[in-house]
Amino acid sequence: MKRDPKSEISHQPGADFIHEKDGQTTTVHSKGPVGSEIQKAQNHVPDLERQGESIGNKLFKQFIISTRRDSEKYTRPSSINDNILIVDLCDVPQAEKADMKSHIDKGFLDAYNDWVNKVNNNNIPQVDINSIN
């Protein structure tokens, strides 16, 4: 596993890490949110909703960018197994984990639905966050 050289050079969202084995490339996207106490200690106003939704949004954008093919247009990945999304909640207290997870899910799905609206040719379904179990 290595850092994605394209992301490091261009400073654009993409994979955080790339794993190459037997001619197959897997992209890894990781985020590490923090709880409200850590935010306070860093002199930030605690805002789990904003942080979580931002993380979800960024993860989706990284996911989509890493699944682009040779064209400039967005394409769906050929296999979901080619991407790994990691959210490390170790710095989020237990009492805040459920809220953080739901905010991350909302940010991810909002970004997905925005993307669908931009590229939709009536074959990509929108997803309602309330339909997710």
C-alpha positions in Angstrom: 0.0 0.0 0.0 1.3 3.5 -0.8 0.1 7.1 -0.9 -1.7 8.0 -4.0 1.0 10.0 -6.0 -1.7 11.8 -8.1 -3.3 13.2 -5.0 0.0 14.3 -3.4 1.1 16.0 -6.6 -2.1 17.7 -7.6 -3.5 18.3 -4.1 -6.9 17.3 -5.5 -9.2 14.9 -3.9 -8.5 11.3 -4.8 -7.5 8.2 -3.1 -5.6 8.5 0.2 -3.8 5.2 -0.5 -3.5 2.8 -3.4 -3.0 -1.0 -3.1 -1.7 -2.7 -6.3 -1.5 -6.5 -6.5 -1.7 -8.9 -9.4 -2.5 -6.1 -11.8 -5.5 -4.9 -9.8 -5.7 -1.5 -8.1 -7.7 -0.9 -5.0 -8.2 2.7 -3.7 -8.4 3.4 0.0 -10.1 6.6 1.3 -9.8 7.3 5.0 -11.1 9.9 7.4 -10.8 10.4 11.2 -13.4 12.6 12.8 -13.0 13.9 16.3 -15.5 14.4 19.1 -16.7 17.7 20.5 -14.2 17.7 23.4 -11.3 17.5 21.0 -12.9 20.3 18.9 -13.1 22.5 22.0 -9.5 21.7 22.9 -8.5 22.9 19.4 -10.5 26.1 19.9 -13.2 25.1 17.4 -16.9 25.4 18.0 -18.1 21.8 18.4 -20.3 20.9 15.4 -20.6 17.2 14.8 -23.3 17.7 12.1 -21.1 19.9 10.0 -18.0 17.8 10.5 -19.8 14.5 9.7 -21.6 15.8 6.7 -18.4 17.3 5.4 -16.6 14.0 5.8 -19.4 12.1 4.0 -19.3 14.6 1.2 -15.5 14.4 0.8 -15.6 10.6 0.9 -18.1 10.5 -1.9 -16.1 12.9 -4.0 -12.9 10.9 -3.5 -14.8 7.8 -4.4 -16.2 9.2 -7.6 -12.9 10.8 -8.6 -11.0 7.5 -8.1 -13.5 5.6 -10.2 -13.1 7.9 -13.3 -12.0 6.2 -16.4 -10.0 7.7 -19.2 -12.7 10.2 -20.1 -13.4 13.4 -18.3 -16.9 12.4 -17.4 -17.8 10.7 -14.2 -18.4 7.0 -14.5 -19.6 4.4 -12.0 -17.0 2.0 -10.7 -16.7 -1.3 -12.5 -16.7 -3.0 -9.1 -17.4 -1.7 -5.6 -14.6 -4.0 -4.5 -12.1 -1.6 -6.1 -12.7 1.0 -3.3 -12.4 0.9 0.4 -13.9 3.7 2.5 -12.6 3.9 6.1 -13.9 6.2 8.8 -12.0 5.8 12.1 -14.2 6.8 15.0 -11.6 6.2 17.7 -11.5 9.9 18.6 -15.3 10.2 18.8 -16.7 9.4 22.3 -19.2 6.5 22.4 -22.0 9.0 23.3 -21.4 10.9 20.0 -20.7 7.9 17.6 -24.2 7.3 16.4 -24.8 10.9 15.6 -21.5 11.2 13.8 -22.3 8.0 11.7 -25.7 9.4 10.7 -24.2 12.8 9.7 -21.5 11.1 7.7 -24.2 8.9 5.9 -26.2 12.1 5.2 -23.2 13.9 3.8 -22.4 10.9 1.6 -25.9 10.5 0.3 -26.4 14.2 -0.2 -23.2 14.3 -2.4 -24.4 11.2 -4.2 -27.8 12.8 -5.0 -26.2 16.0 -6.1 -24.0 14.0 -8.4 -27.0 12.1 -9.8 -28.7 15.4 -10.5 -25.7 16.5 -12.5 -25.1 13.4 -14.6 -28.4 11.6 -14.5 -29.7 10.3 -17.8 -32.6 8.6 -16.0 -30.8 5.4 -15.2 -29.2 6.2 -11.8 -31.6 6.1 -8.9 -31.6 8.7 -6.1 -31.4 7.4 -2.6 -33.4 8.8 0.3 -31.5 8.7 3.6 -34.7 7.5 5.4 -34.7 4.4 3.2 -31.3 3.2 4.6 -31.5 0.8 7.6 
